[in-house]
Amino acid sequence: MTDSLANNPVVPKVAIDWFRSTPWWRLVSQTLVISWRSSHLLLCAAAVLATIAVVNLSAYVFGIQELSPESNWGRPVNSSMLAFTAFSSGAPIDVFTSTWGRYTDPVYSWLTFPTLNGAAHGLASMIGIIGIWSFVGGCIARRSVVELGTNMTATWTDVLKLVRSRWQSIAWSVTMPSGLILLLALGPLMIGWISNIPSIGPWIAGLLLIPTVFFSIAIGWCAAITVLGFPLSVCAIVSEKEADSYDGISRSAAYAFQRPLTLALCVIAAQWLGAIGGYILSLVFASGYLVVNAAFDIGSFSNLAMLDTFWAEIVRGIIPLLMSAFCFSFFWTASSATYLILRRDVDHTEFDLIDMNVSDEPKALPELPSRESVRKELPISDAPPSELNSAE
């Protein structure tokens, strides 16, 4: 026995679980893979088109015919950042922070047109953006959080069921701090009306503006919670068990202001990772489009870019739309990874502790059969008792 073991020694194999030894690597390696899935791109593309329709309809209703470049949601769709020259020239592709800024476009629109119509347009656009992206962002954040945290893919049925049940909480987590900003802005608005009083109006307004400056700190605090906490609050509501809007606001504010350096590092990493993904998709989309365009030019007497038809506009807009959809899909996936990192750093919670939306209601034990039913089911022997005793 000893000789056999000596001749054939058993060497144990040691396998390293890189996901557990370097937990951040799964978040980095899977973020791009999750963000450019076809289902996520199509969902974000539909949401971008819906947002453009809402913003343009609001501008038409309230008479804001000339939108500023900052408030034009059509700009990422018509952007040339996906052109092949952007890849060949080495120009940086801003995927994360520019997409983050898109959600504040109604505010910039209001500041660009500081009138009642401009304020109404900004408010209507903000309500439309919150309504659309609370649902779409919640769906992508839910799938991203589950896959990044547990290395499992959540089904769309479960995702839609959970996000539909928490959609109002997601919307309220952004609406409440935004509403507080509007409430605090009523003070300067009233002071502005007072300044229109002849002679004494400017003096009274100047005196009232002195204490109003201190309210600007509260307004800035609420604005920071709204901007910084929007993606984090959505991720918190779709990740934690029975989370609501208050839970999302408190978690996002705590994580952002307790770990600002960690948040800044995550944003920088997401910016570079998004640029890499943008370059890859730009190369893929632009190369395929160039081949199609060249083949069309060979078979046609005209150029694809010179066709002035409705369908030609759609063809030329599909690739930019998909590139824009990738920006939003990556934004929510990277925000999910950032939330998991901040949560682990602040609350010391592991990545895989995600609410899987499983009911915890105890199940009733099965009823035991009664003694009478057991006796009825037992076989009855026809032999006399004397024979049974002798057999024993």
C-alpha positions as a Markdown table, in Angstrom:
| # | Residue | x | y | z |
|---|---|---|---|---|
| 1 | Met | 0.0 | 0.0 | 0.0 |
| 2 | Thr | 2.8 | 2.3 | 0.9 |
| 3 | Asp | 4.8 | 1.4 | -2.2 |
| 4 | Ser | 1.8 | 2.1 | -4.5 |
| 5 | Leu | 1.4 | 5.6 | -2.9 |
| 6 | Ala | 5.1 | 6.3 | -3.3 |
| 7 | Asn | 5.1 | 5.2 | -6.9 |
| 8 | Asn | 1.9 | 7.1 | -7.8 |
| 9 | Pro | 1.8 | 10.2 | -5.6 |
| 10 | Val | -1.4 | 12.2 | -5.6 |
| 11 | Val | -0.8 | 15.9 | -6.3 |
| 12 | Pro | -3.8 | 18.1 | -5.4 |
| 13 | Lys | -4.8 | 20.6 | -8.0 |
| 14 | Val | -5.3 | 24.1 | -6.7 |
| 15 | Ala | -7.6 | 26.4 | -8.7 |
| 16 | Ile | -7.8 | 30.1 | -8.1 |
| 17 | Asp | -11.1 | 31.8 | -8.2 |
| 18 | Trp | -10.1 | 35.0 | -9.8 |
| 19 | Phe | -13.5 | 36.6 | -9.4 |
| 20 | Arg | -13.3 | 36.2 | -5.6 |
| 21 | Ser | -9.6 | 37.1 | -5.3 |
| 22 | Thr | -10.0 | 40.2 | -7.5 |
| 23 | Pro | -13.8 | 41.0 | -7.2 |
| 24 | Trp | -13.4 | 44.2 | -9.2 |
| 25 | Trp | -12.3 | 42.4 | -12.3 |
| 26 | Arg | -15.7 | 40.9 | -13.0 |
| 27 | Leu | -17.2 | 44.4 | -12.9 |
| 28 | Val | -14.6 | 45.7 | -15.4 |
| 29 | Ser | -14.6 | 42.7 | -17.7 |
| 30 | Gln | -18.4 | 42.3 | -17.9 |
| 31 | Thr | -19.5 | 46.0 | -18.1 |
| 32 | Leu | -18.8 | 46.3 | -21.9 |
| 33 | Val | -20.2 | 42.8 | -22.6 |
| 34 | Ile | -23.5 | 43.7 | -20.8 |
| 35 | Ser | -23.8 | 47.2 | -22.3 |
| 36 | Trp | -23.6 | 46.3 | -26.0 |
| 37 | Arg | -26.1 | 43.4 | -26.0 |
| 38 | Ser | -28.7 | 43.7 | -28.7 |
| 39 | Ser | -31.7 | 43.7 | -26.3 |
| 40 | His | -30.1 | 46.6 | -24.3 |
| 41 | Leu | -29.3 | 48.5 | -27.5 |
| 42 | Leu | -32.7 | 48.2 | -28.9 |
| 43 | Leu | -34.4 | 49.2 | -25.6 |
| 44 | Cys | -32.2 | 52.3 | -25.3 |
| 45 | Ala | -32.7 | 53.2 | -28.9 |
| 46 | Ala | -36.5 | 53.1 | -28.4 |
| 47 | Ala | -36.1 | 55.2 | -25.3 |
| 48 | Val | -33.9 | 57.8 | -27.1 |
| 49 | Leu | -36.4 | 58.2 | -29.9 |
| 50 | Ala | -39.2 | 58.5 | -27.3 |
| 51 | Thr | -37.2 | 61.2 | -25.5 |
| 52 | Ile | -36.5 | 63.1 | -28.6 |
| 53 | Ala | -40.3 | 63.1 | -29.5 |
| 54 | Val | -41.2 | 64.3 | -26.0 |
| 55 | Val | -38.6 | 67.1 | -26.0 |
| 56 | Asn | -39.5 | 68.3 | -29.5 |
| 57 | Leu | -43.2 | 68.1 | -28.7 |
| 58 | Ser | -42.7 | 70.2 | -25.6 |
| 59 | Ala | -40.7 | 72.8 | -27.5 |
| 60 | Tyr | -43.4 | 73.0 | -30.2 |
| 61 | Val | -46.2 | 73.4 | -27.6 |
| 62 | Phe | -44.5 | 76.1 | -25.6 |
| 63 | Gly | -43.1 | 78.0 | -28.6 |
| 64 | Ile | -39.4 | 77.1 | -28.0 |
| 65 | Gln | -38.5 | 76.6 | -31.7 |
| 66 | Glu | -34.8 | 77.1 | -31.4 |
| 67 | Leu | -33.3 | 74.7 | -28.9 |
| 68 | Ser | -29.8 | 75.3 | -27.6 |
| 69 | Pro | -27.2 | 72.7 | -28.5 |
| 70 | Glu | -27.0 | 71.6 | -24.8 |
| 71 | Ser | -30.7 | 70.8 | -24.7 |
| 72 | Asn | -31.0 | 69.1 | -28.1 |
| 73 | Trp | -31.5 | 65.4 | -27.5 |
| 74 | Gly | -31.2 | 64.8 | -31.2 |
| 75 | Arg | -27.6 | 65.7 | -31.0 |
| 76 | Pro | -26.2 | 62.3 | -29.9 |
| 77 | Val | -28.3 | 60.6 | -32.6 |
| 78 | Asn | -27.0 | 62.9 | -35.3 |
| 79 | Ser | -23.5 | 63.1 | -33.8 |
| 80 | Ser | -20.5 | 62.2 | -35.9 |
| 81 | Met | -18.6 | 60.5 | -33.1 |
| 82 | Leu | -19.3 | 57.1 | -34.7 |
| 83 | Ala | -17.6 | 58.1 | -37.9 |
| 84 | Phe | -14.6 | 56.2 | -39.0 |
| 85 | Thr | -12.5 | 59.4 | -38.9 |
| 86 | Ala | -13.1 | 59.5 | -35.1 |
| 87 | Phe | -11.5 | 56.2 | -34.7 |
| 88 | Ser | -8.6 | 56.8 | -37.1 |
| 89 | Ser | -7.8 | 60.3 | -35.7 |
| 90 | Gly | -7.8 | 59.0 | -32.1 |
| 91 | Ala | -10.3 | 61.6 | -30.9 |
| 92 | Pro | -11.7 | 60.7 | -27.5 |
| 93 | Ile | -15.3 | 59.4 | -27.4 |
| 94 | Asp | -17.1 | 60.7 | -24.4 |
| 95 | Val | -19.6 | 58.0 | -23.5 |
| 96 | Phe | -20.2 | 58.2 | -19.7 |
| 97 | Thr | -20.1 | 61.9 | -18.5 |
| 98 | Ser | -21.7 | 63.3 | -21.7 |
| 99 | Thr | -24.6 | 60.8 | -21.3 |
| 100 | Trp | -24.9 | 61.7 | -17.7 |
| 101 | Gly | -25.3 | 65.4 | -18.7 |
| 102 | Arg | -28.1 | 64.6 | -21.1 |
| 103 | Tyr | -30.4 | 64.1 | -18.2 |
| 104 | Thr | -29.8 | 67.7 | -17.0 |
| 105 | Asp | -30.6 | 69.2 | -20.5 |
| 106 | Pro | -34.1 | 70.5 | -19.4 |
| 107 | Val | -32.4 | 72.6 | -16.7 |
| 108 | Tyr | -29.9 | 74.1 | -19.2 |
| 109 | Ser | -32.8 | 74.7 | -21.6 |
| 110 | Trp | -34.6 | 76.7 | -18.9 |
| 111 | Leu | -31.5 | 78.7 | -18.1 |
| 112 | Thr | -31.1 | 79.4 | -21.8 |
| 113 | Phe | -34.7 | 80.6 | -22.1 |
| 114 | Pro | -35.4 | 82.2 | -18.7 |
| 115 | Thr | -39.0 | 82.8 | -19.4 |
| 116 | Leu | -42.3 | 81.2 | -18.4 |
| 117 | Asn | -42.4 | 79.3 | -21.7 |
| 118 | Gly | -38.8 | 78.2 | -21.2 |
| 119 | Ala | -39.6 | 77.0 | -17.6 |
| 120 | Ala | -42.7 | 75.2 | -18.8 |
| 121 | His | -40.7 | 73.5 | -21.6 |
| 122 | Gly | -38.0 | 72.5 | -19.1 |
| 123 | Leu | -40.5 | 71.1 | -16.6 |
| 124 | Ala | -42.4 | 69.1 | -19.3 |
| 125 | Ser | -39.2 | 67.8 | -20.8 |
| 126 | Met | -37.9 | 66.8 | -17.3 |
| 127 | Ile | -41.2 | 64.9 | -16.5 |
| 128 | Gly | -40.9 | 63.0 | -19.8 |
| 129 | Ile | -37.3 | 62.2 | -19.3 |
| 130 | Ile | -37.9 | 60.9 | -15.7 |
| 131 | Gly | -40.9 | 58.9 | -16.8 |
| 132 | Ile | -39.1 | 57.2 | -19.7 |
| 133 | Trp | -35.7 | 56.6 | -18.2 |
| 134 | Ser | -36.9 | 55.6 | -14.8 |
| 135 | Phe | -38.3 | 52.5 | -16.4 |
| 136 | Val | -35.6 | 51.9 | -19.1 |
| 137 | Gly | -32.8 | 52.7 | -16.7 |
| 138 | Gly | -34.3 | 50.5 | -14.0 |
| 139 | Cys | -34.5 | 47.6 | -16.4 |
| 140 | Ile | -30.9 | 47.8 | -17.6 |
| 141 | Ala | -29.7 | 48.5 | -14.0 |
| 142 | Arg | -31.5 | 45.5 | -12.7 |
| 143 | Arg | -30.1 | 43.1 | -15.3 |
| 144 | Ser | -26.6 | 44.6 | -14.8 |
| 145 | Val | -26.7 | 44.5 | -11.0 |
| 146 | Val | -27.8 | 40.8 | -11.0 |
| 147 | Glu | -25.2 | 39.7 | -13.6 |
| 148 | Leu | -22.3 | 41.8 | -12.1 |
| 149 | Gly | -23.1 | 40.8 | -8.6 |
| 150 | Thr | -24.1 | 37.1 | -8.9 |
| 151 | Asn | -22.7 | 36.2 | -12.3 |
| 152 | Met | -26.2 | 35.1 | -13.4 |
| 153 | Thr | -28.5 | 36.5 | -16.0 |
| 154 | Ala | -31.9 | 37.8 | -15.0 |
| 155 | Thr | -34.8 | 37.0 | -17.3 |
| 156 | Trp | -36.7 | 39.8 | -18.9 |
| 157 | Thr | -39.9 | 38.6 | -17.3 |
| 158 | Asp | -38.5 | 38.9 | -13.8 |
| 159 | Val | -36.9 | 42.2 | -14.6 |
| 160 | Leu | -40.0 | 43.8 | -16.0 |
| 161 | Lys | -42.1 | 42.5 | -13.1 |
| 162 | Leu | -39.8 | 44.0 | -10.5 |
| 163 | Val | -39.2 | 47.3 | -12.3 |
| 164 | Arg | -42.9 | 47.7 | -12.9 |
| 165 | Ser | -43.7 | 47.3 | -9.2 |
| 166 | Arg | -41.0 | 49.8 | -8.3 |
| 167 | Trp | -41.2 | 52.3 | -11.1 |
| 168 | Gln | -43.0 | 54.9 | -9.1 |
| 169 | Ser | -40.4 | 54.7 | -6.4 |
| 170 | Ile | -37.7 | 55.2 | -9.0 |
| 171 | Ala | -39.4 | 58.2 | -10.4 |
| 172 | Trp | -40.1 | 59.7 | -7.0 |
| 173 | Ser | -36.4 | 59.4 | -6.0 |
| 174 | Val | -35.6 | 61.9 | -8.7 |
| 175 | Thr | -38.8 | 64.0 | -8.5 |
| 176 | Met | -38.6 | 64.8 | -4.8 |
| 177 | Pro | -35.2 | 66.6 | -4.7 |
| 178 | Ser | -36.1 | 68.2 | -8.1 |
| 179 | Gly | -39.3 | 69.5 | -6.6 |
| 180 | Leu | -37.5 | 70.8 | -3.6 |
| 181 | Ile | -35.2 | 72.8 | -5.9 |
| 182 | Leu | -38.2 | 74.3 | -7.6 |
| 183 | Leu | -39.8 | 75.1 | -4.2 |
| 184 | Leu | -36.6 | 76.9 | -3.1 |
| 185 | Ala | -36.4 | 78.8 | -6.4 |
| 186 | Leu | -39.8 | 80.4 | -5.7 |
| 187 | Gly | -38.0 | 82.8 | -3.3 |
| 188 | Pro | -35.8 | 84.4 | -5.9 |
| 189 | Leu | -38.7 | 84.4 | -8.3 |
| 190 | Met | -40.8 | 86.5 | -5.9 |
| 191 | Ile | -37.9 | 88.8 | -5.3 |
| 192 | Gly | -37.5 | 89.3 | -9.1 |
| 193 | Trp | -41.2 | 90.4 | -9.3 |
| 194 | Ile | -40.6 | 92.8 | -6.4 |
| 195 | Ser | -37.7 | 94.3 | -8.2 |
| 196 | Asn | -40.2 | 95.5 | -10.9 |
| 197 | Ile | -41.8 | 97.9 | -8.5 |
| 198 | Pro | -40.8 | 101.5 | -9.5 |
| 199 | Ser | -38.4 | 103.4 | -7.3 |
| 200 | Ile | -38.3 | 101.2 | -4.2 |
| 201 | Gly | -38.4 | 97.8 | -5.9 |
| 202 | Pro | -34.7 | 97.4 | -6.6 |
| 203 | Trp | -33.8 | 98.5 | -3.1 |
| 204 | Ile | -36.1 | 95.9 | -1.5 |
| 205 | Ala | -35.0 | 93.2 | -3.9 |
| 206 | Gly | -31.3 | 93.9 | -3.1 |
| 207 | Leu | -32.0 | 93.7 | 0.6 |
| 208 | Leu | -33.9 | 90.4 | 0.3 |
| 209 | Leu | -31.3 | 88.8 | -1.9 |
| 210 | Ile | -28.7 | 88.9 | 0.9 |
| 211 | Pro | -30.3 | 86.1 | 3.0 |
| 212 | Thr | -31.4 | 84.4 | -0.2 |
| 213 | Val | -27.8 | 83.7 | -1.1 |
| 214 | Phe | -27.7 | 81.2 | 1.8 |
| 215 | Phe | -30.6 | 79.3 | 0.2 |
| 216 | Ser | -28.4 | 78.8 | -2.8 |
| 217 | Ile | -26.3 | 76.4 | -0.7 |
| 218 | Ala | -29.4 | 74.3 | -0.1 |
| 219 | Ile | -30.4 | 74.5 | -3.8 |
| 220 | Gly | -26.9 | 73.3 | -4.8 |
| 221 | Trp | -27.1 | 70.5 | -2.2 |
| 222 | Cys | -30.4 | 69.3 | -3.7 |
| 223 | Ala | -29.0 | 69.7 | -7.2 |
| 224 | Ala | -26.0 | 67.6 | -6.3 |
| 225 | Ile | -28.2 | 64.9 | -4.8 |
| 226 | Thr | -30.4 | 64.9 | -7.9 |
| 227 | Val | -27.5 | 64.8 | -10.4 |
| 228 | Leu | -25.1 | 62.5 | -8.5 |
| 229 | Gly | -27.9 | 60.3 | -7.0 |
| 230 | Phe | -30.0 | 59.8 | -10.1 |
| 231 | Pro | -28.2 | 56.7 | -11.4 |
| 232 | Leu | -27.2 | 55.5 | -7.9 |
| 233 | Ser | -30.7 | 55.8 | -6.5 |
| 234 | Val | -32.2 | 53.8 | -9.4 |
| 235 | Cys | -29.6 | 51.0 | -8.8 |
| 236 | Ala | -30.4 | 51.0 | -5.1 |
| 237 | Ile | -34.1 | 50.6 | -5.6 |
| 238 | Val | -33.7 | 47.7 | -8.1 |
| 239 | Ser | -31.0 | 46.0 | -5.9 |
| 240 | Glu | -32.2 | 46.2 | -2.3 |
| 241 | Lys | -35.0 | 44.2 | -0.8 |
| 242 | Glu | -38.3 | 46.2 | -0.6 |
| 243 | Ala | -36.4 | 49.4 | -1.4 |
| 244 | Asp | -38.4 | 52.6 | -2.0 |
| 245 | Ser | -37.7 | 56.2 | -3.0 |
| 246 | Tyr | -36.5 | 57.2 | 0.4 |
| 247 | Asp | -34.1 | 54.3 | 0.5 |
| 248 | Gly | -32.7 | 55.2 | -2.9 |
| 249 | Ile | -32.2 | 58.8 | -2.0 |
| 250 | Ser | -30.6 | 58.1 | 1.3 |
| 251 | Arg | -28.2 | 55.4 | -0.1 |
| 252 | Ser | -27.2 | 57.5 | -3.1 |
| 253 | Ala | -26.5 | 60.6 | -1.0 |
| 254 | Ala | -24.6 | 58.6 | 1.6 |
| 255 | Tyr | -22.5 | 56.7 | -0.9 |
| 256 | Ala | -21.7 | 59.8 | -3.0 |
| 257 | Phe | -20.8 | 62.2 | -0.2 |
| 258 | Gln | -19.1 | 59.6 | 2.1 |
| 259 | Arg | -16.9 | 58.2 | -0.6 |
| 260 | Pro | -16.3 | 61.1 | -3.1 |
| 261 | Leu | -12.8 | 59.9 | -4.0 |
| 262 | Thr | -14.1 | 56.3 | -4.8 |
| 263 | Leu | -16.9 | 57.8 | -6.9 |
| 264 | Ala | -14.5 | 60.0 | -8.8 |
| 265 | Leu | -12.2 | 57.0 | -9.5 |
| 266 | Cys | -15.2 | 55.0 | -10.7 |
| 267 | Val | -16.2 | 57.8 | -13.0 |
| 268 | Ile | -12.7 | 58.1 | -14.4 |
| 269 | Ala | -12.6 | 54.3 | -15.0 |
| 270 | Ala | -16.0 | 54.3 | -16.6 |
| 271 | Gln | -14.9 | 57.2 | -18.9 |
| 272 | Trp | -11.9 | 55.3 | -20.2 |
| 273 | Leu | -13.8 | 52.0 | -20.4 |
| 274 | Gly | -16.6 | 53.7 | -22.3 |
| 275 | Ala | -14.1 | 55.3 | -24.7 |
| 276 | Ile | -12.7 | 51.8 | -25.4 |
| 277 | Gly | -16.1 | 50.4 | -26.1 |
| 278 | Gly | -17.0 | 53.4 | -28.2 |
| 279 | Tyr | -14.0 | 52.9 | -30.3 |
| 280 | Ile | -14.7 | 49.3 | -30.8 |
| 281 | Leu | -18.3 | 49.8 | -31.8 |
| 282 | Ser | -17.4 | 52.8 | -33.9 |
| 283 | Leu | -15.0 | 50.7 | -35.9 |
| 284 | Val | -17.5 | 47.9 | -36.3 |
| 285 | Phe | -20.5 | 50.1 | -37.2 |
| 286 | Ala | -18.5 | 52.5 | -39.4 |
| 287 | Ser | -16.7 | 49.7 | -41.3 |
| 288 | Gly | -19.9 | 47.9 | -42.1 |
| 289 | Tyr | -21.6 | 51.1 | -43.1 |
| 290 | Leu | -18.7 | 52.0 | -45.4 |
| 291 | Val | -19.0 | 48.6 | -47.1 |
| 292 | Val | -22.7 | 49.0 | -47.7 |
| 293 | Asn | -22.2 | 52.6 | -48.9 |
| 294 | Ala | -19.5 | 51.6 | -51.3 |
| 295 | Ala | -21.6 | 48.7 | -52.7 |
| 296 | Phe | -24.6 | 51.0 | -53.1 |
| 297 | Asp | -22.5 | 53.6 | -55.0 |
| 298 | Ile | -21.2 | 50.9 | -57.4 |
| 299 | Gly | -24.6 | 49.7 | -58.2 |
| 300 | Ser | -26.3 | 53.1 | -58.4 |
| 301 | Phe | -25.8 | 56.3 | -60.4 |
| 302 | Ser | -26.1 | 58.4 | -57.3 |
| 303 | Asn | -24.5 | 58.4 | -53.8 |
| 304 | Leu | -26.3 | 57.2 | -50.6 |
| 305 | Ala | -25.5 | 60.4 | -48.9 |
| 306 | Met | -27.2 | 62.4 | -51.8 |
| 307 | Leu | -30.5 | 60.5 | -51.6 |
| 308 | Asp | -33.2 | 62.8 | -50.4 |
| 309 | Thr | -35.9 | 60.4 | -49.4 |
| 310 | Phe | -37.6 | 59.5 | -46.1 |
| 311 | Trp | -36.2 | 55.9 | -46.2 |
| 312 | Ala | -32.7 | 57.1 | -47.0 |
| 313 | Glu | -32.8 | 59.3 | -43.9 |
| 314 | Ile | -33.8 | 56.3 | -41.8 |
| 315 | Val | -30.9 | 54.3 | -43.3 |
| 316 | Arg | -28.4 | 57.0 | -42.5 |
| 317 | Gly | -29.8 | 57.4 | -38.9 |
| 318 | Ile | -29.8 | 53.7 | -37.8 |
| 319 | Ile | -26.1 | 53.5 | -37.1 |
| 320 | Pro | -25.9 | 56.8 | -35.2 |
| 321 | Leu | -29.0 | 55.8 | -33.2 |
| 322 | Leu | -27.4 | 52.4 | -32.2 |
| 323 | Met | -24.2 | 54.3 | -31.2 |
| 324 | Ser | -26.2 | 56.6 | -29.1 |
| 325 | Ala | -28.1 | 53.7 | -27.6 |
| 326 | Phe | -24.8 | 52.1 | -26.6 |
| 327 | Cys | -23.9 | 55.3 | -24.7 |
| 328 | Phe | -27.0 | 55.1 | -22.6 |
| 329 | Ser | -26.7 | 51.3 | -22.1 |
| 330 | Phe | -23.1 | 51.7 | -21.0 |
| 331 | Phe | -24.1 | 54.5 | -18.7 |
| 332 | Trp | -26.5 | 52.4 | -16.7 |
| 333 | Thr | -24.3 | 49.4 | -16.7 |
| 334 | Ala | -21.3 | 51.3 | -15.4 |
| 335 | Ser | -23.5 | 53.1 | -12.9 |
| 336 | Ser | -24.6 | 49.6 | -11.6 |
| 337 | Ala | -20.9 | 48.6 | -11.2 |
| 338 | Thr | -20.2 | 51.9 | -9.4 |
| 339 | Tyr | -23.1 | 51.3 | -7.0 |
| 340 | Leu | -21.9 | 47.9 | -6.1 |
| 341 | Ile | -18.4 | 49.2 | -5.4 |
| 342 | Leu | -19.6 | 52.1 | -3.3 |
| 343 | Arg | -22.0 | 49.8 | -1.4 |
| 344 | Arg | -19.2 | 47.4 | -0.6 |
| 345 | Asp | -16.9 | 50.3 | 0.5 |
| 346 | Val | -19.5 | 52.0 | 2.8 |
| 347 | Asp | -21.7 | 49.1 | 4.0 |
| 348 | His | -19.2 | 46.3 | 3.6 |
| 349 | Thr | -21.8 | 44.4 | 1.6 |
| 350 | Glu | -20.7 | 41.7 | -0.8 |
| 351 | Phe | -21.5 | 42.1 | -4.5 |
| 352 | Asp | -23.7 | 39.0 | -4.6 |
| 353 | Leu | -26.1 | 40.1 | -1.9 |
| 354 | Ile | -28.8 | 41.2 | -4.3 |
| 355 | Asp | -32.6 | 41.0 | -3.8 |
| 356 | Met | -33.7 | 38.2 | -6.1 |
| 357 | Asn | -37.4 | 39.1 | -5.5 |
| 358 | Val | -38.1 | 35.7 | -4.0 |
| 359 | Ser | -41.0 | 35.5 | -1.6 |
| 360 | Asp | -40.1 | 34.7 | 2.0 |
| 361 | Glu | -43.5 | 33.6 | 3.1 |
| 362 | Pro | -43.3 | 30.2 | 5.0 |
| 363 | Lys | -44.9 | 27.3 | 3.3 |
| 364 | Ala | -47.3 | 25.1 | 5.2 |
| 365 | Leu | -46.2 | 21.6 | 6.1 |
| 366 | Pro | -48.2 | 18.8 | 4.4 |
| 367 | Glu | -50.9 | 17.3 | 6.6 |
| 368 | Leu | -50.1 | 13.9 | 8.1 |
| 369 | Pro | -52.6 | 11.2 | 7.3 |
| 370 | Ser | -54.8 | 10.2 | 10.2 |
| 371 | Arg | -54.6 | 6.8 | 11.9 |
| 372 | Glu | -57.9 | 5.6 | 10.4 |
| 373 | Ser | -56.8 | 6.3 | 6.9 |
| 374 | Val | -53.6 | 4.5 | 7.4 |
| 375 | Arg | -55.5 | 1.4 | 8.7 |
| 376 | Lys | -57.8 | 1.4 | 5.7 |
| 377 | Glu | -54.9 | 1.5 | 3.3 |
| 378 | Leu | -53.0 | -1.5 | 5.0 |
| 379 | Pro | -53.6 | -4.9 | 3.3 |
| 380 | Ile | -55.9 | -7.3 | 5.2 |
| 381 | Ser | -54.9 | -11.0 | 5.3 |
| 382 | Asp | -57.6 | -13.7 | 5.0 |
| 383 | Ala | -55.5 | -16.3 | 7.1 |
| 384 | Pro | -56.8 | -17.1 | 10.6 |
| 385 | Pro | -54.9 | -15.7 | 13.5 |
| 386 | Ser | -53.5 | -19.1 | 14.5 |
| 387 | Glu | -51.7 | -19.4 | 11.2 |
| 388 | Leu | -50.3 | -15.9 | 11.5 |
| 389 | Asn | -48.9 | -16.7 | 15.0 |
| 390 | Ser | -47.3 | -19.9 | 13.8 |
| 391 | Ala | -45.7 | -18.1 | 10.9 |
| 392 | Glu | -44.1 | -15.7 | 13.3 |
